[in-house]
Amino acid sequence: MEAQPNHFFYVLHCADSSYYGGYSIDLKRRLQQHNEGTASKYTRTRTPVTIYYWEKFETKREAMQAEYAFKQLTRKQKDHFLWERRVQCDFDTTKL
């Protein structure tokens, strides 16, 4: 039986101090794509980017709902969202 992929909602901190919320099944690869300028138009001109927050979900639907909800927030609400989760700026890939 084939293993089910992990579904991640993630938040990037961009070079201009803005946030970008996204979805991926491979965070390491996606972060590399963002920093190479091949992942999204938004982050292409805002590199380098770092992962500030990520959360794993069982389904793509759940992860994309989290992404959508984050994108609906104001900047102040996004700051609070990240503060509530005690976001650490170091991306620990050992937890993936």
VEXKOLMAR-563785 format. One record per residue: y, x, z of N, C-alpha, C in turn. Coordinates in steps of 0.2 Angstrom, whole numbers, padded with zeros to 4 digits. Layout:
<atoms>
[atom [Y; X; Z]; [Y; X; Z]; [Y; X; Z]]
...
</atoms>
This chain:
<atoms>
[atom [-0006; 0004; 0000]; [0000; 0000; 0000]; [0006; 0004; 0000]]
[atom [0011; 0003; -0004]; [0017; 0007; -0005]; [0022; 0005; 0000]]
[atom [0025; 0010; 0003]; [0030; 0009; 0009]; [0036; 0006; 0006]]
[atom [0039; 0002; 0010]; [0045; -0002; 0008]; [0051; 0003; 0009]]
[atom [0056; 0003; 0004]; [0062; 0007; 0005]; [0066; 0005; 0011]]
[atom [0069; 0010; 0014]; [0074; 0008; 0019]; [0081; 0006; 0015]]
[atom [0084; 0001; 0018]; [0090; -0002; 0015]; [0096; 0000; 0020]]
[atom [0101; 0004; 0018]; [0106; 0006; 0022]; [0113; 0003; 0020]]
[atom [0117; 0001; 0025]; [0124; 0000; 0025]; [0127; 0006; 0028]]
[atom [0132; 0009; 0024]; [0136; 0015; 0027]; [0143; 0014; 0026]]
[atom [0147; 0018; 0030]; [0154; 0019; 0029]; [0156; 0026; 0029]]
[atom [0160; 0027; 0023]; [0162; 0034; 0022]; [0169; 0035; 0024]]
[atom [0171; 0040; 0027]; [0178; 0042; 0028]; [0180; 0047; 0022]]
[atom [0186; 0044; 0019]; [0188; 0048; 0013]; [0193; 0053; 0015]]
[atom [0195; 0058; 0010]; [0200; 0063; 0011]; [0207; 0060; 0012]]
[atom [0208; 0054; 0010]; [0215; 0051; 0011]; [0215; 0047; 0018]]
[atom [0209; 0047; 0022]; [0208; 0044; 0028]; [0207; 0036; 0027]]
[atom [0205; 0034; 0021]; [0203; 0027; 0020]; [0195; 0027; 0021]]
[atom [0193; 0021; 0022]; [0186; 0020; 0023]; [0183; 0017; 0016]]
[atom [0176; 0018; 0015]; [0173; 0015; 0010]; [0166; 0013; 0012]]
[atom [0165; 0006; 0012]; [0158; 0004; 0014]; [0154; 0003; 0008]]
[atom [0147; 0005; 0009]; [0143; 0004; 0003]; [0135; 0003; 0005]]
[atom [0131; 0002; 0000]; [0124; 0001; 0001]; [0120; 0006; -0003]]
[atom [0114; 0008; 0000]; [0110; 0013; -0003]; [0103; 0013; 0000]]
[atom [0098; 0015; -0004]; [0091; 0016; -0001]; [0090; 0024; 0000]]
[atom [0095; 0028; -0002]; [0094; 0035; -0001]; [0101; 0038; 0001]]
[atom [0103; 0039; 0008]; [0109; 0041; 0010]; [0111; 0048; 0008]]
[atom [0107; 0052; 0008]; [0108; 0059; 0006]; [0110; 0060; -0001]]
[atom [0106; 0057; -0005]; [0108; 0057; -0012]; [0115; 0053; -0014]]
[atom [0116; 0047; -0011]; [0122; 0044; -0012]; [0128; 0048; -0010]]
[atom [0128; 0051; -0004]; [0133; 0055; -0001]; [0135; 0060; -0007]]
[atom [0130; 0064; -0009]; [0131; 0069; -0014]; [0134; 0066; -0020]]
[atom [0132; 0060; -0023]; [0135; 0057; -0028]; [0142; 0055; -0027]]
[atom [0144; 0053; -0021]; [0151; 0051; -0020]; [0155; 0058; -0020]]
[atom [0152; 0063; -0017]; [0156; 0069; -0017]; [0156; 0073; -0024]]
[atom [0152; 0071; -0029]; [0152; 0073; -0035]; [0156; 0069; -0040]]
[atom [0159; 0063; -0037]; [0163; 0059; -0041]; [0159; 0054; -0046]]
[atom [0152; 0053; -0045]; [0148; 0049; -0049]; [0146; 0043; -0046]]
[atom [0148; 0041; -0040]; [0145; 0035; -0036]; [0150; 0029; -0037]]
[atom [0156; 0030; -0036]; [0161; 0024; -0037]; [0168; 0027; -0039]]
[atom [0171; 0022; -0042]; [0178; 0024; -0044]; [0183; 0025; -0038]]
[atom [0181; 0021; -0033]; [0186; 0021; -0027]; [0185; 0028; -0024]]
[atom [0179; 0031; -0023]; [0179; 0038; -0020]; [0180; 0043; -0024]]
[atom [0180; 0042; -0031]; [0180; 0048; -0036]; [0187; 0052; -0035]]
[atom [0192; 0049; -0033]; [0198; 0052; -0032]; [0200; 0054; -0024]]
[atom [0195; 0052; -0020]; [0196; 0053; -0013]; [0191; 0058; -0010]]
[atom [0189; 0063; -0013]; [0184; 0067; -0011]; [0188; 0073; -0007]]
[atom [0184; 0076; -0002]; [0177; 0075; 0000]; [0177; 0069; 0004]]
[atom [0171; 0066; 0005]; [0170; 0060; 0009]; [0164; 0063; 0014]]
[atom [0165; 0059; 0020]; [0159; 0061; 0025]; [0157; 0054; 0027]]
[atom [0151; 0054; 0029]; [0148; 0047; 0032]; [0150; 0047; 0039]]
[atom [0153; 0041; 0041]; [0156; 0040; 0048]; [0150; 0036; 0051]]
[atom [0147; 0031; 0048]; [0143; 0026; 0051]; [0137; 0024; 0046]]
[atom [0131; 0023; 0048]; [0126; 0020; 0044]; [0122; 0016; 0049]]
[atom [0119; 0011; 0045]; [0114; 0006; 0049]; [0108; 0005; 0044]]
[atom [0102; 0005; 0047]; [0096; 0003; 0043]; [0095; -0004; 0044]]
[atom [0093; -0007; 0038]; [0091; -0014; 0038]; [0084; -0015; 0035]]
[atom [0080; -0020; 0036]; [0074; -0022; 0033]; [0074; -0024; 0026]]
[atom [0080; -0027; 0024]; [0080; -0030; 0018]; [0087; -0028; 0014]]
[atom [0087; -0028; 0008]; [0093; -0027; 0004]; [0098; -0032; 0006]]
[atom [0096; -0038; 0006]; [0101; -0044; 0007]; [0105; -0042; 0014]]
[atom [0101; -0040; 0019]; [0104; -0039; 0026]; [0109; -0034; 0025]]
[atom [0107; -0028; 0022]; [0112; -0022; 0021]; [0118; -0024; 0017]]
[atom [0117; -0028; 0012]; [0123; -0030; 0007]; [0127; -0035; 0011]]
[atom [0124; -0039; 0015]; [0129; -0044; 0019]; [0133; -0040; 0024]]
[atom [0130; -0034; 0027]; [0134; -0030; 0031]; [0140; -0027; 0028]]
[atom [0138; -0024; 0022]; [0143; -0021; 0017]; [0149; -0026; 0016]]
[atom [0147; -0032; 0014]; [0152; -0037; 0012]; [0156; -0039; 0018]]
[atom [0153; -0040; 0024]; [0157; -0041; 0030]; [0162; -0036; 0031]]
[atom [0160; -0030; 0031]; [0164; -0024; 0032]; [0170; -0024; 0027]]
[atom [0169; -0025; 0021]; [0174; -0025; 0016]; [0179; -0030; 0017]]
[atom [0178; -0036; 0021]; [0182; -0041; 0022]; [0187; -0040; 0028]]
[atom [0186; -0034; 0031]; [0190; -0033; 0037]; [0196; -0029; 0035]]
[atom [0201; -0030; 0039]; [0208; -0026; 0039]; [0206; -0019; 0041]]
[atom [0211; -0015; 0040]; [0210; -0008; 0042]; [0210; -0008; 0050]]
[atom [0214; -0011; 0053]; [0213; -0012; 0060]; [0207; -0014; 0063]]
[atom [0204; -0019; 0060]; [0197; -0022; 0061]; [0192; -0017; 0060]]
[atom [0193; -0013; 0054]; [0188; -0008; 0053]; [0188; -0002; 0058]]
[atom [0194; 0000; 0060]; [0194; 0005; 0065]; [0191; 0002; 0072]]
[atom [0192; -0004; 0073]; [0189; -0007; 0079]; [0181; -0007; 0079]]
[atom [0179; -0009; 0073]; [0172; -0009; 0071]; [0169; -0002; 0073]]
[atom [0172; 0003; 0070]; [0169; 0010; 0071]; [0170; 0012; 0078]]
[atom [0175; 0010; 0081]; [0176; 0012; 0088]; [0171; 0009; 0093]]
[atom [0170; 0002; 0092]; [0165; -0001; 0096]; [0158; 0002; 0095]]
[atom [0156; 0005; 0090]; [0150; 0008; 0089]; [0150; 0016; 0091]]
[atom [0156; 0018; 0093]; [0156; 0025; 0096]; [0155; 0030; 0090]]
[atom [0157; 0029; 0085]; [0156; 0033; 0079]; [0157; 0040; 0080]]
[atom [0152; 0044; 0079]; [0153; 0051; 0079]; [0154; 0054; 0071]]
[atom [0158; 0058; 0070]; [0159; 0061; 0064]; [0154; 0065; 0061]]
[atom [0149; 0067; 0065]; [0144; 0072; 0062]; [0138; 0067; 0059]]
[atom [0136; 0069; 0053]; [0131; 0065; 0050]; [0124; 0068; 0051]]
[atom [0120; 0065; 0056]; [0114; 0068; 0058]; [0108; 0066; 0053]]
[atom [0106; 0070; 0048]; [0101; 0067; 0043]; [0094; 0067; 0046]]
[atom [0093; 0070; 0052]; [0087; 0070; 0055]; [0085; 0063; 0058]]
[atom [0090; 0058; 0058]; [0089; 0051; 0060]; [0087; 0047; 0055]]
[atom [0087; 0049; 0049]; [0086; 0045; 0043]; [0078; 0044; 0042]]
</atoms>
